[in-house]
């Protein structure tokens, strides 16, 4: 059943089935996140599924399952640790996503307590740390055990690991060194402190760098790194990881810490715990929302991941009156940030040069987590986007330009490439300089020109530009091209830097040049005899290559995978393709034939002919092909049909089948489908709305059929 089906449209049977599916999916997600430190879905998707489950249960309360996600907190502990049962359950928090949700939270508390709207009501607001929940038990002022949240009732015993975290005091400040019965009056004999283990952005980056250098697994984000580090069976590994801890609450107490939430946090700080300095006491809803906005704006400068703001009723006596639901307190709520949005500072704009010479601006950002991934770079598209206009000169972002030093809003569309959505002009410094897009290539100094109709400025240096050369080599070895095992982007960069590879042909002479002798591949840092042998074998294996992969690997502008396949299918062999493209100057039969391929237009045709007409480019291609055996495209077995061997063009609107279906049907019958009418066209199938193609066919005397005539001809009428 689709998550998009409205809850109101479900009948009882459908609702029962949907609740079963949601229980299964959310249980799996909880285990992956809380127990295995390997999330299988984003926080936003998890929250959406929980909200859907709650909505169905609200409509069908009798269908609520015993294993309902609304009854669950976290996940059962893993088997590698001892178990600790929490004397006071570690609960989760209700979520708010809009300001209206927070307003309803406050109104609900007033209704429950019978407080009028004018009665003062204070709350604390503090950042919601994206880390791993931990409970610390102190007896006589001494840390005796530490447990993860687990399923809320039972957690994992990580006491020895917790002792290695410097923010966690082994002994409470003011605790005596000798006997517990000498405890000061203000120091609780029993205290369970709840808080969050996390890792800072700087420590996370350094850890991943060390992991990569050692050939070990790197982490996707600081939360995974913190959870994975705390839950090590060997405490020595945890000790080597830079973990931090913020205290935010408590469990079992032998004596109250204070009479308010804010006062209790101050008392925890006095006892030696790190508490969040961003915590604020808020008098009412407006102050709560203002604090939320302020923390959201400062999110990127905190140095650690947060995913929202937690509000708690400040008066502990009122907290006691409100009490708890089955899995959440009534007196607290988490106001989550938008899942795929974050504000951060733009430190600089750098220019990267691609394989086609495109100058692509890249935003260098203060690291911020967006959609579960730490983002420090984002695309800025092109010079128009930076200037606050589209390719036609119309304003975007209401004309706001982007400058280094600005505060910018970052988003990840579809969890792919980070992009900048907006800029906050209220935080722009008075001396911020308008960004001037370079007119010369930053890599080779060649003029960077922008042709009419092109949104991108391009380096004119061609093969003399080192950036273009390296990017073209990376493209050449990419998965859809030659896909040489052991020769990826990093290896290409290293070989280029040392002068071992300058063009694709050099890859196929690598063993001849560096397979033996003093300066050989196996002697390079990071390589050995076996890895060198494997690479040479992988290169040798790719000397035989399908035609479509070779065409794509050449990296000719506008020629992608699909176009390469079209060209290979049309010409079948490398000699035929090479001869045709070489001769396909404007107004030649070869150009007309090239343009007749359905999917090949004037821009792609010009790009192909220009590449083969460039002496340096052509020489590089010839040197490459000399090392290869290019596999021809297998021709289909001859088909007996009225259109076998004929070139067919479809135009106008087809009413009984789609254009794609008509094309596939024609090709299955042995016809060649072209995109334009020429003297080589045998048949035009014209539906309603046929225009210039029908006119040209009439001028050339080409047979023309309507859709019914076409279907009758192929026996499908």
C-alpha positions, -999 to 999 in steps of 0.1 A, spaced: 0 0 0 13 35 -8 23 59 19 5 85 -2 -30 69 2 -50 92 25 -58 79 59 -94 91 54 -97 68 24 -88 36 43 -114 11 53 -109 -11 84 -92 -40 65 -68 -16 47 -60 2 79 -52 -31 97 -29 -41 69 -12 -6 68 -6 -7 106 10 -41 102 33 -27 75 42 4 94 50 -16 126 73 -38 106 91 -9 88 95 13 119 107 -16 140 134 -23 114 143 14 113 146 15 151 169 -15 152 191 -1 125 193 34 141 195 26 179 211 -8 180 232 -12 148 242 25 142 233 20 105 202 40 96 181 27 68 160 59 63 162 96 69 148 112 101 122 129 80 110 96 65 109 80 100 89 109 114 65 108 85 58 71 90 53 75 127 29 104 121 10 82 96 8 54 121 -6 78 148 -32 92 124 -45 57 115 -46 47 152 -65 79 160 -91 70 133 -92 32 142 -83 31 179 -95 -5 182 -68 -16 157 -39 -4 177 -14 -32 179 6 -45 209 38 -39 189 26 -5 177 54 21 171 34 44 193 42 20 222 79 17 214 110 36 224 143 29 207 153 -8 201 162 -38 221 199 -39 231 225 -56 210 238 -90 222 274 -79 226 268 -59 258 255 -67 293 220 -54 300 209 -27 325 173 -21 334 165 16 339 147 23 372 130 53 354 122 47 318 141 67 291 113 80 270 112 97 236 97 131 228 67 141 209 76 160 177 65 194 164 72 205 128 54 238 126 49 268 149 12 258 151 22 225 166 41 243 193 12 266 200 -11 236 204 15 220 228 13 251 250 -25 253 247 -28 216 256 -8 221 288 -30 250 298 -61 230 292 -47 200 312 -37 222 341 -68 245 339 -46 276 335 -61 307 318 -44 322 288 -31 352 309 -14 330 335 24 330 331 40 298 319 77 294 314 96 269 294 132 260 287 145 258 251 177 241 242 193 225 211 182 189 204 216 172 200 218 146 173 237 119 192 232 88 213 212 90 246 231 78 277 221 74 313 248 77 340 242 64 376 261 79 405 261 64 440 278 83 467 289 108 441 308 82 421 300 69 386 290 32 390 273 25 357 264 39 323 237 25 300 224 34 265 187 40 261 180 7 243 143 2 242 136 27 270 134 0 297 166 -19 292 199 -5 278 234 -17 271 260 -16 298 287 8 284 302 18 317 338 12 309 335 31 276 317 60 293 346 64 317 368 73 288 347 104 279 363 135 294 330 154 297 316 126 320 329 131 356 340 99 373 332 117 406 307 145 412 322 178 421 321 181 459 319 143 464 342 131 492 371 109 484 364 85 513 330 73 527 296 80 510 281 87 544 302 119 545 282 133 515 274 170 517 237 176 522 233 191 488 248 162 470 223 134 462 232 100 474 217 85 442 216 105 409 209 92 374 220 119 348 206 117 313 223 132 284 236 129 248 269 116 236 280 134 204 310 142 183 320 177 171 323 185 134 360 191 137 366 159 156 344 140 131 364 153 101 397 144 118 384 109 127 373 102 92 407 113 79 424 89 102 401 61 93 406 67 55 444 69 60 443 35 78 421 20 51 393 16 77 356 23 74 346 60 74 314 73 89 285 90 72 278 116 99 288 125 134 259 108 150 269 74 135 305 80 145 295 88 181 272 58 184 296 35 168 324 47 190 305 45 223 293 10 215 327 -6 210 333 -39 228 369 -27 234 370 4 256 404 13 242 388 20 209 363 43 225 391 60 244 408 69 211 376 85 198 368 122 205 335 118 222 316 146 241 286 147 265 259 172 273 236 166 303 200 175 298 180 157 324 178 130 351 162 97 360 162 82 395 170 107 423 174 104 460 167 141 465 155 169 442 181 189 424 159 221 422 123 232 418 127 241 381 141 226 349 165 255 345 176 254 381 182 216 379 204 221 349 224 248 367 228 223 396 241 196 372 267 221 359 278 228 395 283 190 400 307 189 370 285 181 340 287 199 307 253 215 300 244 233 268 252 270 269 225 277 243 197 267 268 173 296 274 144 301 298 114 314 277 84 333 291 56 321 267 51 310 231 66 340 213 99 337 233 100 299 226 96 304 188 121 333 188 147 311 205 140 283 179 147 308 151 178 321 167 192 286 173 183 276 137 203 306 124 233 297 146 231 260 138 262 259 116 284 278 142 277 254 171 303 229 159 281 199 165 249 184 150 214 194 162 181 186 145 157 209 164 150 226 197 135 209 228 110 228 249 103 217 285 79 232 310 102 249 336 82 243 367 90 208 380 59 207 402 38 213 370 58 186 352 48 161 379 11 171 376 13 166 338 30 132 340 36 109 310 18 92 282 30 56 273 62 67 256 64 105 259 61 132 286 32 156 284 55 185 294 81 184 267 82 185 229 109 185 202 105 213 176 123 197 146 141 217 119 130 212 82 146 179 73 166 190 42 173 226 51 200 243 71 216 277 74 254 281 74 281 306 64 295 308 29 333 310 34 344 312 -2 334 306 -38 358 284 -58 358 276 -95 362 240 -107 369 233 -144 352 202 -159 361 180 -188 342 201 -213 359 233 -200 328 244 -180 337 268 -151 315 255 -122 313 277 -90 314 257 -58 304 271 -24 328 264 5 307 263 36 310 260 74 302 223 78 265 216 86 244 184 85 216 184 60 195 153 55 219 131 76 250 141 57 277 166 67 278 193 40 308 216 35 305 222 -3 275 231 -25 269 238 -61 262 274 -72 252 264 -107 267 293 -128 274 330 -127 238 340 -133 227 320 -102 252 338 -81 241 372 -94 205 364 -85 190 360 -120 182 331 -144 196 325 -178 171 349 -193 179 377 -169 148 374 -148 153 377 -110 156 346 -88 155 348 -49 139 382 -56 172 394 -71 194 387 -41 229 379 -51 253 356 -32 286 369 -18 314 353 2 307 357 40 269 355 35 247 333 56 230 309 31 203 283 33 215 249 21 193 220 8 198 186 -6 173 179 -35 165 142 -34 194 135 -10 219 142 -38 240 173 -46 238 201 -19 226 234 -33 221 269 -20 185 280 -19 186 315 -3 207 342 14 200 362 45 206 399 36 200 410 72 232 392 83 254 405 54 283 426 64 285 462 51 319 455 34 307 423 16 320 424 -20 300 415 -50 314 382 -65 330 388 -99 330 357 -121 364 350 -137 368 357 -174 399 335 -176 404 298 -167 418 296 -132 438 264 -142 455 274 -174 448 312 -179 430 307 -212 400 330 -220 368 317 -205 340 325 -229 303 323 -227 286 316 -260 252 330 -268 225 307 -254 249 289 -231 244 293 -194 279 283 -187 313 300 -192 339 277 -207 377 275 -208 390 277 -244 423 259 -235 412 225 -245 438 198 -240 464 224 -228 442 229 -197 453 204 -170 419 205 -153 401 195 -185 426 168 -192 423 152 -157 385 154 -157 384 138 -192 406 110 -179 383 105 -149 354 103 -173 372 78 -195 377 53 -166 342 59 -152 317 31 -147 297 37 -179 329 40 -200 359 18 -197 353 10 -160 389 -3 -153 390 -20 -119 416 -4 -96 419 28 -117 395 54 -103 395 91 -99 421 92 -71 445 69 -91 440 90 -122 449 122 -103 480 107 -88 492 93 -122 485 126 -139 503 146 -111 535 124 -116 533 125 -154 525 88 -158 493 93 -177 484 124 -199 458 110 -223 437 78 -225 462 60 -248 488 62 -220 467 39 -198 473 11 -223 511 16 -223 513 19 -185 526 -17 -181 552 -13 -209 565 19 -192 561 12 -155 558 -26 -152 594 -32 -144 626 -13 -135 634 9 -105 605 33 -111 577 8 -114 541 7 -102 546 -19 -75 571 4 -58 547 34 -55 533 42 -21 500 24 -16 508 -2 -43 524 -36 -42 532 -64 -65 497 -79 -63 478 -47 -67 500 -36 -97 495 -70 -113 458 -67 -108 457 -33 -124 477 -43 -155 453 -73 -159 423 -51 -156 437 -27 -183 445 -56 -206 409 -69 -202 395 -35 -214 415 -35 -247 384 -51 -261 356 -27 -257 320 -23 -271 316 5 -296 290 24 -275 313 24 -244 342 38 -265 320 66 -280 308 76 -245 343 74 -230 357 99 -255 339 126 -234 327 146 -264 303 173 -253 266 165 -255 273 128 -261 259 109 -231 253 72 -226 220 71 -245 234 91 -274 265 68 -276 242 38 -278 222 55 -306 253 62 -326 267 28 -321 235 11 -332 233 33 -363 269 29 -375 276 -6 -360 314 -4 -364 342 20 -354 355 25 -390 319 34 -402 313 58 -372 348 74 -376 344 79 -414 309 92 -411 316 117 -384 348 129 -400 330 136 -433 299 150 -417 305 187 -425 275 209 -429 254 203 -460 269 169 -467 250 136 -471 270 123 -440 257 152 -419 222 146 -431 225 109 -422 238 118 -388 209 142 -382 185 115 -393 192 94 -362 163 98 -339 177 116 -308 206 133 -326 202 170 -331 222 198 -347 241 207 -315 253 171 -309 261 167 -346 282 198 -345 300 187 -313 309 154 -329 323 168 -361 342 195 -343 359 169 -321 371 148 -350 381 179 -370 404 192 -342 439 179 -351 451 174 -315 419 157 -304 418 135 -335 455 125 -330 447 116 -293 417 94 -304 438 77 -331 465 69 -306 439 54 -283 421 33 -309 455 18 -320 455 -1 -287 419 -13 -288 398 -40 -304 364 -23 -308 335 -47 -307 309 -40 -334 272 -38 -326 254 -70 -334 229 -66 -361 195 -80 -356 188 -111 -376 169 -102 -408 132 -98 -403 106 -105 -429 82 -75 -428 69 -48 -452 92 -23 -435 123 -43 -430 154 -23 -440 134 9 -445 140 42 -429 108 54 -411 101 89 -396 72 95 -372 57 130 -369 26 146 -355 4 131 -328 -2 94 -327 -35 85 -311 -35 47 -308 0 43 -294 28 64 -279 57 76 -301 80 53 -281 58 23 -287 56 31 -324 94 34 -326 100 1 -308 74 -17 -330 91 -4 -362 126 -14 -350 113 -49 -340 101 -52 -376 136 -44 -390 130 -8 -398 154 21 -389 137 50 -372 151 84 -380 143 117 -364 143 139 -395 132 136 -431 159 133 -458 164 118 -492 172 85 -475 137 84 -458 115 56 -472 83 63 -452 67 91 -432 40 83 -407 21 115 -401 -5 120 -373 -25 152 -366 -4 183 -363 23 171 -387 42 202 -400 75 208 -417 84 171 -419 52 163 -439 59 193 -461 95 182 -468 84 146 -474 59 158 -500 86 179 -517 109 148 -519 81 125 -530 84 103 -500 55 79 -493 33 92 -464 8 73 -443 -15 82 -415 -15 61 -383 -43 38 -395 -24 32 -428 8 24 -408 -9 -1 -386 -25 -17 -416 9 -19 -433 25 -37 -404 -5 -59 -398 -16 -43 -366 -47 -25 -378 
